[in-house]
Every structure is written in C-alpha cells, then in structure tokens.
Amino acid sequence: MGIEEMTAVELGRAIKEGTLTAVEALEALFEKIEQTDTHINAYITLAREDAITAARKVQAKIEAGELASPLAGVPIAIKDNICTHGLKTSCASKILGDFAPVYNATVVEKLKDAGAIIIGKTNMDEFAMGSTTETSFYGPTKNPWNTNKVPGGSSGGSAAAVASGEAVCALGSDTGGSIRQPSSYCGVTGFKPTYGAVSRFGLVAYASSLDQIGPIAKDVRDCAAILDVIAGKDKMDGTTLDIEHPSYLASLNGDVKGMKIALLSERHMTGLDGDVAACVKAFAKTLEDAGAVVEEVDLPLIDYVIPAYYIIAAAEASSNLARFDGIKYGFRSGDYDGITDLYNATRSEGFGDETKKRILLGSFVLSSGYYDAYYQKALKVKNLIKNSFDEIYSKFDLIVCPVAPTTAPELGKSLQDPLQMYLSDVFTVSANLAGLPALSVPCGFDKSGMPVGAQVIGQRLQETKVLNAGHAYQMVTDHHKRTAEVN
C-alpha cells in the first residue's frame, strides 16, 4: 500500500511498527505533490526542509518510546488562514503578502507536540470568503476527480490535497460549511466540531462567532484521532469550553442500534439534484439497516438560514478585516497621499472582489439606521434557529441531510452567479449558526462520477455520536476508499 493510499492512523501505526520511517513517508508525499500539484494547485506554500528536519527529530522520539500519539510521524497540511511560526500565512490574499507569523496557532502547537509533521499551507478562498476556492490570489484549486470542476471552499486546498493523495490529512476552518462542503465535493471526510471545542487562537478571523477549526481526512477514524489532539480548553481563547471528553478515536464502535435519526423530509429533497437526494437517502437507509430508527422531519427555519448567516458573517468580517491597513504587516500600496489615502489604496489593491463585497455588505448592515433592521434581526433569527434545533434534539439524536444541493460545479460558473453560490450553503450554515458539530461523509457518486457527501449534525458537544454514526456507515461501505485519478 502506497503512502497516498494510507489513512493517517494506518500510517502512524506503520511508522511505530518500523515498516517505514517518518522521513520516508514524508519524502514519498513530497514526490506525490511534485507529480500532481501542477494540476491541482492545492498548496500555496510548502515547508519541505523544515518538515524533513522535524521528521528526523520525531522519528528519534518514536524510536525512544517518547511519542504515543497515533499521529506521531504523520504529515499534515494546514489551511493558509491558520498561523504557523515562520511559515507564510497569507489567507490566499495579496494584502498579507509574505507575512510569516511569530507564533503557532494552538492547534498547530498541539499537533507538533503529538509528533505530527507540518508539510505546508493549503490554498483557500481569500480570507475564507467563498465556496469554490476560486477567489484565491494564488489562483483556483481544482477538483482531483475532474479538474474542470471546483473543489469547493473555502477549505478547497485542504480537501483537494487529501483527495489527490498530496496530504494524508489536513486542517481546515468552517464558518458556514467550509470544511464539509469541499469534503463532499472531493469525496473525503470532514468534521466541524462544536463551537468552542477547539481553540481558534491563531486562526485569522472571518466571522468570530461562527468560525471553527476542524479536520479533513480520508475517514472518520482519522478525524477522531486529529480531534483527540486539537480539542480542549485554551487559555489563549476565551471562547473555548472547559470540558472533559473521552478519546474520540477509542469511542468509535460502529454501534447505532436504537439511535434516533431525523432525516431531511421529502419536501426539502425536491429541490435537490436527484443523484444527491438518492445518495443521502441510501446513507440513511444503511444506518437504519444497522439498527438506527430513521424518521423524516422538516429542517427548522431553512428559508432564513442563508440571509441570517450572510448578514452576521459579513458584519463580523467588516470588523475583523479592519486590521489589514498596510501599516503593521503585509502589502502596502506605493501610491498614496496621507494616512487615509494609504488605507484606501492598500485595501483597494490588496483585497479581492469577493472580500470587498462582503466588507461592504457588513459595513452597510452595521451602519446607523440599518443596524437594528438587519444585524440585530439576524441575531434574533440565529437564536430562533438554535432553539428550533434544540426542539428536534429533544426527540432525536442526530439529523441527516445533504451537505450541498449538487455535486461540484464547473470552474467559473459560481463566480458568474454569486447568489447561487451563496445558496449552495443552505444545508451547512445552520450548524454554524447554532454552534453544532457536523460531519461530511462520502456516500456515493452522481452519474458523471463526482462524489456526493451526506451530512450528520448532532447536538452541542455530542461529537462522539456524530463521529460514531459516520464510522458505522464507513464500516459497511467503501465510498471513502475510492481515490481520484488526477490527470
């Protein structure tokens, strides 16, 4: 079995057993990247020399019995909006230039302490604003299953890297579906934890009340192993939760007998691509055959989730991105007259079109006279959405629905119709608005051979239930084992 075919847990076991070394695994992975990334453009920055040095040190610790983590020696890719000490972190934007942070994000520090090897930074939509990874200053990432199609976004680089064998596993960030949707489009497994379960310290903020870091990998076991490492309270992030949790990996037993699952009702399925609807229904039927009780329900306030999400996200983005002004770091315009003109010129030249649109929208909904009419109203809707989910979870353990209404669209089409691109988030944004854990699991393919993902959403802090349902499905199916042929 080649490195690109191994899961992270399998690779970690092989390294511990001495079948191969961490350095050998890393060299094989970089060889794969050299072969395929000219077609995919999954990476913005690679850290080959630093990774090889780190791998040698980790290998010595493994041989000395000093590292017990399943991820020891395993290479991992990091989305380019997560800070890495001394390694370029650009958020795929011109305005940050070659900015290299002077510290690691907490999740990166935890992964390094566990012996994981950081191999590079993956491409993304600029400042995580997009659903296709086409708004990157460094050019679009392409879907390994069909390079004429998008990989999804904004964590498209991470998902494409895993799907193409250019990464064993990766970290992404999810503001409104940015881990789950590209995982669905690329046929890999992606997990967004409960808001506050994983530290956001070192994540360049898009919408602070919605953002969450999570894993993208080949299967649920890998996601659980990564979550075991990165979850937990962080003194550097006041929004993290101080909770005790079992080992997510050890908790995977594949037993869903008696579990009550709410399936998206036929009324909502009628607006979906037929192949997507069929695959999601088959996913639910597989869990039902394994002993779960499945019942159709309507998703609460589904017509309001997109407007509420985009108002809140854009408002928070307009505030968060005010720090990028050409003064402290990153790109600075060379043509300005005075401080105000410097701000205007730098932001005009440094931000891309999609980012500018969202900043303008956010500034508008926060402005005097519109704050109550839009932003405050959206916050009230957010609370109603949370309450309606709580009502469903008083009767059910999990909700199953599609990740996206269709499979991956062709490159360029979404940017021509941005409203349609925003509507593609209809099934994912509610989990962010309510702060819920949600999983994307490969569950089949459409008629053109493109992957379809099913989404499992759980109650807050019920990560083990969500992951175990996905694991139960993957124990009896092999969609997650299918690999893309990059050409």
N, C-alpha and C positions, 0 to 999 in steps of 0.2 A: 504493500500500500504506500503510495507516494505521500509526501508531506501535505500537498494540496488537498488530498482526499481525507486526511485525518481530522477528527474533531479536536478541540483544544484539550479535552480530558484524555483522549487517546494518545495525543502527542506527549502530554505531560507524563503519562504512565510509561510510555516508551523511553523517554529520557531518564526517568528514575530507574527503570529496569536495565539501562545501559545498552538498549538496542541501537540508539544513536545519541549523539550529544546535542546540547543546546546550540552550539556553534554550527554543527552540520545541518540542523533543522533551519537555522537562520540563513545559511548560505543557499540552501535549496529554495527557500522562499524568495530571496532576492533574485535568484536566477529566474524564477517564475515571473516576478514583477518585470524584469528586463524583457522577457519574451512577450508579455501581454499588455503592459500598461500603455504602450503607444496606441493601442486600440481602445482602451477603456478610459484612461485619464482619471484613475481613482485617487491618485496621490498628488498633493501639492508639494510636499517636502518628504524626502527620505533621510534616515539617520543611520546609514549603513555602518560607518566606522564606530560611532558611539554604541550601536546595537551589538556589534561583534565584541567590543570591549566588555560591555555589560554581560553578554552571554558567557564569556570566559569566566568572569567572576561568579556568575550564578552556577555554572557547571561545577566549579570548585566547591561551592557551598552545598550543592546537591550531593556530591560525592562524599562530603564530610558529614552528611546527615543533618545539615542545619536548616534545610528548607523542606517543609512538609506539604505546602500548598499544591493542589492539583495543577495549578497554573505555573509552577516553577519551571523555568526554561522555555515557556510558551511565548512565541511572538504575538504582539497585539498592536493593531493600528488605532490611532486616536484621531477623532474628528478635529478639524482645524480651528474650532472655537473653544477648545479645552487647553488651558495653559500648560506648556512643557518648558521646563527650565533650560534656557539656552537654545531652544529649538523653535524656529519660526512658527508663530501662531498668528495667522493673517485673517481668519474668518472669511477667507476667499474674497477679500476686499482690497482694492487698491489703497484705501485710506490708511490701512495698517502697515503697508509696505513690508519690510523685512523685520518687523517687530519680533523680538525674542524675549519672552518673559524672564524675570529674575527668580521665579519660583515655580513649583509644580502645583497644579490643581490637586486637591486632596485625593481624588480618585486615582490620579497618576501616581502619587506618592504611595498609596496603598497597593497598587498593582506592582510597583517596583519592589516594595518591601516583601511581597509574596513571591518575587522571583520572575515575574513576567517581564518580557523584553519589549521596549517601545521601539517600533520599527519605522514609524513615520506618521505624517499628518495627512488625513484624507480630505479630498475635495468636498465641497458643500455649496448650497445656495448662499450667496453673500449674507453674512450675519444671520444665517439660518432662515432667511426670508424667501421662501419658495417651496414648491412641491415637486421639482424636477431636477435639481442640481444643474440648471442651465443659467442661473444668474451669477455664477462664479466669475470673478475677474480672470481666473485661470482657464476658462473655457469649460464647456459642459462635460460631465461624466456620461458615459454611455452604458447601456444595459448589456451585461455579458450574454444574455440569452438572445439578444438581437440588437446589434449596435446602431440600428436606425431608430431605436426607441430609448426613452429616458429611463434612468434607474429609480426614479422617484426622488423625493427630497424632504427635508434638507440634508439628511444624512446619506445622500446617494453614494458618495465616495466610499463610505464605510460598508454599505450593503453590497456595492459592486465589487469591492475588494474581496469580501468573503465569498461571494457567489462565483467569482472568477478564479479563486484559489490564490489570489495575491495577498490574502491575510487569512490566518487561522480563525481569528475572531477580532472584534473591534468594539470601540465605544462610539456611541452616537449621542445626540441630545434630541429631546422630544418636547416641542412646545404645543403642537396641535396634531401630532401624528408623525413627526419627522424621523422616528425610529421605525414605527410599524409600517407606514406606507411604503418606504423604499424596501423594507424587508419583504413585503408582499410582492412588489413588482419584480424583485430579484430572486425570489424563491428561497430566502433564508429565514431564520428565526430571529425575531427582535422583541425586546421587552422593555416597556416603560414602567418603572416602579411607582409605588405610591409617592405622591408629592411629600418631600421631607425624609424619605427613606434613604436617599443617597445625597451626599453633600454636593452643593453647587459652587463651593468655593473654587475659584479658578475657571469657572465656566463664564465666558463672555456673554453677558446677559442680552437676551432678546426681550422676553416678557417674564419678569422675575417671578410672578405668581403662578406661572404655567410651566416654565422650563423644568426639565428633569433629565439627568444623565442616565443612560442605560446601555445594556449590551446588545450587540448584533453578532450572531454566531450561526453555526450550522444546525444546531439542535437545542432543545430545551435544557439538556444536561449542561451544556457549555454556558448557557445564560445563567443557570442557577449557580454554577461554580464561580462565575465572574461576580454575580451579585453577592455571594458569600464574602468576597474580598472587599467590594467597594461600599456596601451598605453600612449604616451606623451613624451615630451621633458625631458631629464635628464641632469643636469649639469655635472654628472659624466661620461657621454658617449657622446663624441663629434660627433658621427655619428647619434644621434637621431635627428629627424625632429621637428622643432617648428611649429606645425600645429594645427589649430582648427578643431575639428571633432564633429559631432553630437553624441548623445548617440547611439551606435551601436545597443543596445537592443531595444530602442524605435523606431529605424528606420525600424525594421522588419515588413513589412506589407504584404508580400507574393504576391505583385503585380509585375508581369513580363511582362505585356501586352506591346507589341511594342519593347521589349528588343531584340537586335540582337545578336544571339549566333552563334559562329563559332564551328562546330563540327568536330572532327578529321575525316579525309576523309577515305573512304573505302580502299584506297591504304595502309594506315597505319594500319587499322584494321585487315588486312590479317595475320599479324604476331602475333596476339594476341590469347590467349586462347578463344575458341568460346563462352563460357559462359560469360567471362568478356566483350567481344565485344557486346554481346546481351544485357547485363545489362546496359552498358553505352549508347547504342542506345535507350533503353527504358527510361533511365533517360532523355535524350534529348527530346524524344517524349512527356514525361509528361510535360516538360516545354513548349514545342510547343503547347500542348493542353491547357495550361494555358494562352496562348496569345503571347508567345515569337516567334520570327522569327528565324528559325534554317537553317543554310546553311553549307555545308561541305567545309573544307579548308585543305590544307596541312600544317603541322607544319613546321616552318622555320628551316633549317639547322639541322634537327633532327639527321642526321648521325654524327654530330660533337659535340653534346652536352656532351656526355659521356667522350670522350678524353679531351675536354677543361675543363670540371668540375674536373676530377681526377688530371689533371696536376696542376690546380690552388689550389685545396683543399690540395693536398699533399705538395705543395710548402709552403703554409701558415702554415700547420701543422708542417713541419720540423722546421720552425722558432719558432712557438708558444710553442712547446713542449721542446725546448732547456732549458726552465727554470727548468725542472724537472731533478735535478742532484744529489740528495742526500745530499745537503748542507743545504738548508733552512728549508725544511719540508718534511714529508712523509718518505718513506722507504729509508734506506741506506744499501748498501752491507757491510757485515762484513769482506770481504776478498778482500783487495786492498793494493797496494803499491804506495803511492803518489796520487796527486790530479787527474791526467789524468786517472789513473787506477781506482780511485774511480768513476769518471764519467762513464767509460766504464762498470765497474762491476755493478753499480747501475742500469744503463739503460738496460743492458743485462738481469738482473734478474727481473727488475721491470716492464718493458713493455712486453705486449703480442705480439704474432706473427703478427697479423694484423696491430697493431700500428707500429711495426718495419718496416713492408713492406712499409707503407705509408711514414714514416720518410725517409727511404732510397730513395724511388721514388722522394720525394720532394727535398732531398739534391742533387740528380742527376740532376733534371731539373733546379735547381738554380746554378749549378756549372759552372765554367768558361768553355766556349766552347759550352755549351748546353743551357744557359740562353736565348739567342735570338731564338734558334731553337725550343725550347719547351715553356718555360714560357711566353716570350713576344708574341709568336704566339698565345698562348691560350688566352691571354688578348685581342688580336685583334679579335679573334673569339667571345669572350664574348661580345664585343661591337657590332659585327655584329648581334649576336643573339638578343641583346637588340633592335637594330634598326629594325630588322625584326618583332619583336613583336609590336613595335610602329606602323608599317605599318598595321598590322592586326587590331589594336585598332583604326585606323583611319576609319575603316569600321564597326567594331563590338564592342559590349560592353563587351562580355565575350568569353572565349574559354572553351569548354567542351571536355575532353579526359579521358582515364583511369588514374588511379593512378599507377597501376603496370600491367605488361603484363599477370600475372597469379594471382591466389589466393595463399595463404600461402604455401610454400614448406615444405617438411618434415624436421625435425631436422637433422642436419648433412650434408644434401645434398649440401647446398650452400657453406659450407666451403670446400667441396671436389672440387668444381668448382668455384673458386673466380671470374673468368671472367664473368660467367653467373650471379653471384650475383651483380657485378658492372653494368651489362647491365639491371638489373631489375629496375634501377633508371632512365631509358631513358625518362619517361614521367614527372618526377618530378624535375630533376636538372635544367631545363631551367628556371623555376620560380625563383630559387636562383641566377642563373647567371644574370638574368635581374632584380632582386630585386622586383618581383611582388607578390601580395597577392594571395594565393591559398588555396582552401578548399577541403577536402576529405569528401564525403557524402556516407553513406551506401546506396547501390542501388539495392541490391539483393544478391542471393546466387548461387554458382555453383552446379553441380549435386551431389557433395559429401557433400553439406550443409555448405561450407565455405563462409564467407562474401566476397562481391565484393564492391569496392568503386569507385565512379565517382569523377573526379577532375574538379573543376571550377577555372579557372585562370582569374584574372582581371588586368586592367591597374594599374600602381602605384597609391597608395592612394585611390583606389576605393573599399575599404573594404566593404562599405555598399552595393554595387551592388553584390559583390561576396556572401556575407552572405545572402542577401535577396533572391538570386536565390536558394541557398540551403534550406532556410526556406520555400520558396514557394513549393519546392519539398516535404519537410517533412510534410507540412500541408495536403497533399493528399496521402501520403504513410506511411507505418508503419515499414519499414525495420529497422529504427533506434531504434524502440521499442522492437525488438526481443532481447532476452537475452541468453547468453551462459549457458549451463548446465555443470558446472565443475564437473568432476568425478575423 
